[in-house]
């Protein structure tokens, strides 16, 4: 019973940490955006450029990483969103490892299948 509680605690901490970290990164990106472009506060047309659906946003992981390195707010926000997406994937990966440590082959197989499907879906979604 104690071991099950530890597993649930680890998974809970992983999910909570992932969500809080992604929120912090997203807020940081918003702050960077408004610091670099203070006219967004005063000008509705300028703010419209930021929220324009046809605007150029980082669309690949490489673009996100380059934008983060350049301290571009939109790229930092996108990095936070990617962290948010990665959080449940990390949870499933941790579950695979925990089930493997318990030698529970059925749950390892099921959870590993879910992990593969998540990773493939994520990779296909990027292309």
C-alpha positions, -999 to 999 in steps of 0.1 A, spaced: 0 0 0 28 24 9 45 18 -25 13 27 -43 10 59 -24 46 68 -34 38 62 -71 7 83 -69 27 110 -51 54 110 -78 29 112 -106 10 140 -88 42 160 -83 52 155 -119 19 168 -132 18 197 -108 54 207 -115 49 205 -152 18 226 -152 33 252 -128 65 254 -148 47 258 -181 25 285 -166 56 303 -153 73 301 -188 41 314 -205 38 343 -181 75 351 -187 69 351 -224 39 374 -221 60 398 -200 89 397 -225 65 404 -253 50 435 -236 85 447 -225 99 445 -260 67 460 -275 52 486 -251 31 500 -278 8 470 -274 -5 487 -242 -14 519 -260 -23 510 -295 -51 487 -305 -38 483 -341 -4 472 -326 -20 447 -303 -40 435 -333 -7 426 -350 2 404 -321 -31 386 -321 -34 385 -359 -41 349 -371 -18 355 -401 11 367 -380 43 347 -381 47 326 -349 74 300 -342 60 268 -357 88 243 -352 108 233 -322 139 247 -339 122 281 -344 110 280 -307 145 273 -295 160 301 -316 134 325 -305 139 316 -268 177 322 -273 168 356 -287 144 363 -258 114 367 -281 83 366 -261 62 347 -286 88 319 -287 89 318 -249 52 315 -247 53 287 -273 80 269 -252 56 271 -223 28 255 -244 52 228 -255 61 221 -218 24 219 -210 19 193 -238 50 174 -227 37 171 -191 13 142 -196 38 125 -219 63 127 -191 37 113 -167 31 83 -190 69 77 -193 73 77 -155 44 52 -153 62 29 -177 93 30 -156 74 25 -123 54 -4 -137 87 -19 -150 103 -16 -116 73 -35 -102 77 -61 -129 41 -57 -140 44 -67 -176 8 -61 -186 8 -25 -174 42 -19 -189 29 -31 -223 -3 -11 -221 14 21 -208 43 18 -233 18 15 -261 1 46 -249 35 64 -247 44 54 -283 10 66 -296 15 99 -277 50 105 -291 40 95 -326 10 118 -325 31 146 -312 58 141 -339 31 139 -367 15 171 -353 48 190 -357 51 182 -394 
